[in-house]
Amino acid sequence: MTTPQTQKPAPKAPEIEVEAPKITKKALVQNLLEAEKGTTIEDIAKQTGWQKHTVRGHLSTMKKNNIVITSERIDGERRYFIKNQTD
């Protein structure tokens, strides 16, 4: 008894996954601060996974690096901003 020979399927080309460039947490914080509405400590902590005291420490470090960060109380919450030079 002979078994019919079946052809093996041709190997598939490996699928190439293109990943979006990863944004660092520091860049994420900067983007949040540059948003029109600014951001809160809580928003930054949620987006980065940092604790609130880490967020405040990072903001302090940014200020020491001559980045002007301002804050305003809007609708009962403190919002932080980086104002563009043209503002």
Helices and strands as residue ranges (DSSP letters): H 25-34, H 41-48, H 52-64, E 69-74, E 77-82
